[in-house]
Amino acid sequence: MKNWRLPSDKSAAWNGGLVLPVPGYVHAIGVGQGTVVGAGEALCRLLPGAAGFSLAEVTTETGDFEAVAVEPRRSGRIALAGLDSVTILEGRDRALVRFPQSHPEPVELAWGPSADGTPGALYVLLADGILLRLPPGTRVFEEMGIPAVRTIAADETGTMAFACFDDERWELDVYALEDARAGRYARRTVEAPSFMGEVHLAVAGAAAAVSFEDGPMWISRGADEPFREIVEEPAGGPVTFQGSASDAALFAVARTPKTDSILRIEVGGAATCIGEMDRSDEPFVRISQVAWDASRSSLWAASGRAGILVTSPPGVPVPLGKDAAS
């Protein structure tokens, strides 16, 4: 049984729709400093103040993109993970770091602090659970000496977190970086479901949220606060916070066999469905990632073959509203 509700009246409904007139498959979405980037079979980029997305085909040099991260600083570097490489875009400059052919595929990216605590390091999660860090100004990765990592997350202030699965305790350990210089992390633990599949992580200041593929969603609002269950039934979709404050609302995607529902979960736990995507007729349409855009007060979603979805709260103009199709 669903434990969320629809808006009580039309004036409380969120508005939006799909924004790419000719979408390709969009697997990942990243937002930072007003720049929105969708990545997959193509690179879709919306710059601050722009009237629409610019589209660029991927090259045989990189192949399709698996992940994207926009640096939450004024320079706004964009990192893209290809099959065996990481590409960093800064203005018109482009740097490609290629891995050996036998190297595991990079699957997640996040911007966070360097070893000395300064911002601007790129974190790269590989398919085998190894977490790498690329210090600013170099092309040499540092391997983080931590257990196999399942997923990583960062907020716009540079708070960095990662999650590791302990199959002996059958728990997921969530680590939040407290002091990069000293290598000190705060650890919180959440019970894993009986089937441990895909897992999603979001972080905002001291808050962290976890969504399991075949289990409930959990949230903790502080480093010393235990995780509590917020969506009881298996949900499985991506999560992100509405900003970087520890009391920010949480956006989460709850999956049913035919529908992806976008939920907004308040600090007190009340959950409202602010949008739904019908997947019954298209197996390649699914919301794989969500990202909050503070500059436009809107939520963006990578939606597979449907392209990019945007939704905005009541009273906020929908970005690219003239092109959006509900």
C-alpha positions as CSV (number, residue, x, y, z in Angstrom):
1,M,0.0,0.0,0.0
2,K,1.3,3.4,-0.9
3,N,2.2,5.7,2.1
4,W,2.3,8.9,0.1
5,R,-0.5,11.2,-1.1
6,L,-1.3,13.4,-4.1
7,P,-1.5,17.2,-3.7
8,S,-4.8,18.1,-2.0
9,D,-5.8,20.7,-4.6
10,K,-4.7,21.8,-8.0
11,S,-3.0,24.9,-6.8
12,A,-0.5,22.8,-4.9
13,A,0.4,20.6,-7.9
14,W,3.9,20.7,-9.3
15,N,4.2,21.4,-13.1
16,G,6.6,20.4,-15.8
17,G,7.3,17.9,-18.5
18,L,9.8,16.6,-21.0
19,V,12.1,19.2,-22.4
20,L,14.1,17.6,-25.3
21,P,12.2,17.7,-28.6
22,V,14.3,14.8,-30.1
23,P,15.5,12.9,-27.1
24,G,18.2,10.3,-27.1
25,Y,18.8,7.9,-24.2
26,V,19.7,10.0,-21.1
27,H,21.2,8.0,-18.3
28,A,22.6,10.7,-15.9
29,I,21.8,14.2,-14.9
30,G,24.0,16.8,-13.1
31,V,23.4,20.3,-11.8
32,G,25.8,23.0,-10.5
33,Q,25.8,26.8,-10.5
34,G,22.8,26.9,-12.8
35,T,24.3,24.5,-15.4
36,V,22.3,21.4,-16.2
37,V,23.9,18.5,-18.0
38,G,22.2,15.3,-19.2
39,A,24.5,12.5,-20.4
40,G,24.0,9.2,-22.2
41,E,23.9,8.7,-26.0
42,A,24.5,12.4,-26.3
43,L,25.6,15.4,-24.2
44,C,22.8,17.8,-23.4
45,R,23.8,21.1,-21.7
46,L,21.7,24.0,-20.4
47,L,23.8,27.0,-19.4
48,P,22.6,29.7,-17.0
49,G,20.3,32.1,-18.8
50,A,20.1,29.9,-21.9
51,A,16.7,29.4,-23.7
52,G,17.3,25.7,-24.4
53,F,19.6,22.7,-24.3
54,S,22.5,22.4,-26.6
55,L,23.0,18.9,-27.9
56,A,26.3,17.3,-28.9
57,E,26.8,13.7,-30.2
58,V,29.2,11.5,-28.3
59,T,32.4,10.5,-30.1
60,T,33.9,7.1,-30.7
61,E,36.7,8.3,-28.5
62,T,34.5,8.2,-25.4
63,G,31.4,6.2,-26.3
64,D,28.1,6.7,-24.4
65,F,28.4,8.5,-21.1
66,E,27.5,6.5,-17.9
67,A,27.8,9.4,-15.3
68,V,28.1,13.2,-15.1
69,A,29.0,15.6,-12.3
70,V,29.0,19.4,-12.5
71,E,31.4,21.1,-10.1
72,P,29.6,23.2,-7.6
73,R,31.9,26.2,-7.9
74,R,32.1,29.2,-10.2
75,S,34.4,27.5,-12.7
76,G,31.7,24.9,-13.2
77,R,33.8,22.1,-14.6
78,I,31.9,19.2,-16.0
79,A,33.1,15.6,-15.6
80,L,31.8,12.8,-17.8
81,A,32.4,9.0,-17.4
82,G,32.7,7.0,-20.6
83,L,33.3,3.3,-21.0
84,D,37.1,3.5,-20.3
85,S,37.7,7.2,-19.7
86,V,36.8,10.4,-17.8
87,T,36.4,13.6,-19.7
88,I,36.6,17.0,-17.9
89,L,35.2,20.1,-19.7
90,E,36.1,23.6,-18.5
91,G,34.8,26.3,-20.8
92,R,36.2,25.4,-24.2
93,D,39.0,23.3,-22.8
94,R,38.7,19.5,-22.8
95,A,40.9,17.0,-21.0
96,L,40.5,13.2,-21.5
97,V,41.9,10.7,-19.0
98,R,41.8,7.2,-20.5
99,F,42.1,4.0,-18.4
100,P,43.8,0.8,-19.7
101,Q,41.6,-1.6,-21.6
102,S,41.4,-4.1,-18.8
103,H,40.5,-1.4,-16.2
104,P,37.0,-1.5,-14.6
105,E,34.5,0.9,-16.0
106,P,33.9,4.3,-14.2
107,V,30.2,4.3,-13.1
108,E,29.7,7.3,-10.7
109,L,31.3,10.7,-10.3
110,A,31.3,13.4,-7.6
111,W,33.2,16.6,-6.8
112,G,34.6,16.9,-3.3
113,P,37.6,18.0,-1.2
114,S,41.2,17.2,-1.9
115,A,43.4,15.5,0.6
116,D,44.4,18.8,2.1
117,G,40.7,19.9,2.4
118,T,40.6,22.3,-0.5
119,P,37.7,21.8,-3.0
120,G,38.1,20.8,-6.6
121,A,38.9,17.0,-6.4
122,L,37.0,14.6,-8.7
123,Y,35.9,11.3,-7.1
124,V,35.4,8.4,-9.5
125,L,33.7,5.1,-8.5
126,L,34.7,2.1,-10.6
127,A,32.5,-0.9,-11.4
128,D,34.5,-3.1,-9.0
129,G,34.0,-0.8,-6.0
130,I,37.3,1.0,-6.1
131,L,37.1,4.7,-5.3
132,L,39.6,7.0,-7.0
133,R,40.3,10.7,-6.4
134,L,41.7,13.1,-9.0
135,P,43.4,16.1,-7.3
136,P,42.9,19.4,-9.1
137,G,45.5,20.3,-11.7
138,T,46.7,16.7,-12.2
139,R,45.9,13.6,-14.3
140,V,47.1,11.1,-11.7
141,F,44.4,9.3,-9.7
142,E,44.8,8.4,-6.0
143,E,43.2,5.2,-4.9
144,M,41.2,5.6,-1.7
145,G,42.1,2.9,0.8
146,I,38.5,2.0,1.8
147,P,36.3,-1.2,1.5
148,A,34.5,-1.8,-1.8
149,V,32.1,1.1,-2.4
150,R,28.6,0.6,-3.7
151,T,27.7,4.3,-4.4
152,I,28.8,7.9,-3.8
153,A,27.2,11.3,-3.4
154,A,28.1,14.9,-2.8
155,D,26.1,18.1,-2.2
156,E,26.8,21.6,-3.6
157,T,28.9,22.6,-0.6
158,G,31.3,19.8,-1.3
159,T,30.1,17.4,1.4
160,M,31.2,14.0,0.3
161,A,29.7,10.6,1.3
162,F,30.0,7.0,0.1
163,A,28.3,3.7,1.1
164,C,29.9,0.2,1.6
165,F,28.0,-3.1,1.9
166,D,29.1,-5.5,4.7
167,D,27.8,-8.9,3.7
168,E,28.7,-10.4,7.1
169,R,26.5,-8.0,9.1
170,W,24.2,-7.6,6.1
171,E,24.2,-3.8,6.6
172,L,25.1,-0.8,4.5
173,D,27.7,1.5,6.1
174,V,27.3,5.2,5.1
175,Y,30.5,7.3,5.5
176,A,30.4,11.1,5.5
177,L,33.8,12.9,5.1
178,E,34.3,15.1,8.2
179,D,38.0,16.0,7.8
180,A,39.7,15.3,4.4
181,R,43.2,16.3,5.8
182,A,42.9,13.8,8.6
183,G,41.0,11.2,6.6
184,R,38.2,11.2,9.2
185,Y,34.7,9.9,8.4
186,A,31.5,9.7,10.3
187,R,29.8,6.3,9.9
188,R,26.1,5.5,10.1
189,T,24.6,2.0,9.4
190,V,21.4,0.9,7.9
191,E,19.9,-2.6,7.6
192,A,20.0,-4.0,4.1
193,P,17.1,-5.8,2.4
194,S,17.1,-9.5,2.0
195,F,18.1,-9.0,-1.7
196,M,21.0,-6.6,-2.0
197,G,20.8,-5.0,-5.4
198,E,21.2,-1.4,-6.7
199,V,21.4,1.2,-4.0
200,H,21.1,5.0,-4.2
201,L,22.6,7.6,-1.9
202,A,22.0,11.4,-1.3
203,V,23.7,13.8,1.1
204,A,22.9,17.3,2.3
205,G,25.1,18.7,5.0
206,A,24.8,16.2,7.9
207,A,21.8,14.5,6.4
208,A,21.9,11.3,4.3
209,A,19.3,9.2,2.5
210,V,19.4,5.7,1.2
211,S,17.1,4.0,-1.3
212,F,17.4,0.2,-2.0
213,E,16.3,-1.5,-5.2
214,D,14.3,-4.1,-3.4
215,G,13.7,-2.5,0.0
216,P,12.6,0.7,1.8
217,M,14.0,4.2,1.8
218,W,15.9,5.4,4.9
219,I,17.0,8.9,6.1
220,S,19.2,10.3,8.8
221,R,19.3,14.0,9.6
222,G,22.6,14.0,11.6
223,A,25.9,12.2,12.0
224,D,24.7,10.9,15.4
225,E,21.1,10.2,14.3
226,P,20.3,6.6,13.4
227,F,18.6,5.9,10.0
228,R,14.8,5.7,10.1
229,E,12.5,4.2,7.5
230,I,10.5,6.7,5.5
231,V,9.0,4.7,2.6
232,E,8.0,1.2,3.8
233,E,7.4,-0.6,0.5
234,P,10.2,-1.4,-1.9
235,A,10.9,1.8,-3.8
236,G,14.2,1.4,-5.7
237,G,14.6,4.8,-7.3
238,P,17.2,7.6,-7.1
239,V,17.2,10.2,-4.3
240,T,18.4,13.8,-3.9
241,F,17.9,16.6,-1.4
242,Q,16.2,20.0,-2.1
243,G,19.4,21.9,-1.3
244,S,22.5,21.4,1.0
245,A,20.9,22.1,4.4
246,S,20.5,19.2,6.8
247,D,16.8,20.0,7.1
248,A,16.2,20.1,3.3
249,A,13.2,18.1,1.9
250,L,14.1,14.9,0.1
251,F,13.1,13.9,-3.5
252,A,12.8,10.2,-4.1
253,V,11.6,8.0,-7.0
254,A,9.3,5.1,-6.0
255,R,9.0,2.4,-8.6
256,T,6.0,0.2,-9.4
257,P,6.0,-2.3,-12.3
258,K,4.4,0.4,-14.5
259,T,5.1,3.8,-12.9
260,D,7.9,5.9,-11.6
261,S,6.5,8.3,-8.9
262,I,8.5,11.3,-7.8
263,L,8.0,11.9,-4.1
264,R,8.8,15.0,-2.1
265,I,9.4,14.0,1.6
266,E,9.3,16.7,4.2
267,V,11.5,16.8,7.4
268,G,8.6,15.4,9.4
269,G,8.2,12.5,7.0
270,A,5.0,13.5,5.1
271,A,5.4,12.4,1.5
272,T,3.6,14.0,-1.5
273,C,3.7,12.7,-5.1
274,I,4.7,15.6,-7.3
275,G,4.9,13.7,-10.6
276,E,4.6,10.4,-12.3
277,M,6.0,8.8,-15.4
278,D,4.2,5.9,-17.1
279,R,6.5,3.1,-18.1
280,S,3.9,0.5,-19.0
281,D,4.5,0.8,-22.8
282,E,8.2,1.6,-23.0
283,P,10.8,-0.6,-21.1
284,F,13.6,1.9,-21.8
285,V,11.8,4.8,-20.1
286,R,12.8,5.0,-16.4
287,I,14.0,7.7,-14.1
288,S,17.6,6.8,-13.3
289,Q,18.8,10.0,-11.6
290,V,17.4,13.2,-10.2
291,A,19.1,16.5,-9.3
292,W,17.9,19.7,-7.7
293,D,18.5,23.0,-9.4
294,A,18.5,25.8,-6.8
295,S,19.0,28.6,-9.4
296,R,15.7,27.6,-11.1
297,S,14.0,26.1,-8.0
298,S,13.3,23.0,-10.1
299,L,14.0,19.3,-10.1
300,W,15.6,17.6,-13.2
301,A,15.4,13.9,-14.0
302,A,17.3,11.6,-16.4
303,S,14.5,9.5,-17.9
304,G,16.1,7.0,-20.3
305,R,14.6,7.0,-23.8
306,A,12.2,9.8,-22.8
307,G,15.1,12.2,-22.3
308,I,15.0,14.8,-19.6
309,L,12.1,15.6,-17.3
310,V,11.7,18.8,-15.3
311,T,9.2,19.7,-12.6
312,S,8.7,22.9,-10.6
313,P,6.7,23.8,-7.5
314,P,3.6,25.9,-7.6
315,G,4.2,29.6,-8.5
316,V,7.6,28.8,-10.1
317,P,7.9,29.1,-13.9
318,V,8.8,25.8,-15.5
319,P,12.2,26.1,-17.1
320,L,11.8,25.9,-20.9
321,G,8.1,25.8,-20.3
322,K,7.2,26.7,-23.9
323,D,9.0,23.5,-25.0
324,A,7.9,21.2,-22.2
325,A,5.3,18.6,-22.9
326,S,3.3,17.3,-20.0
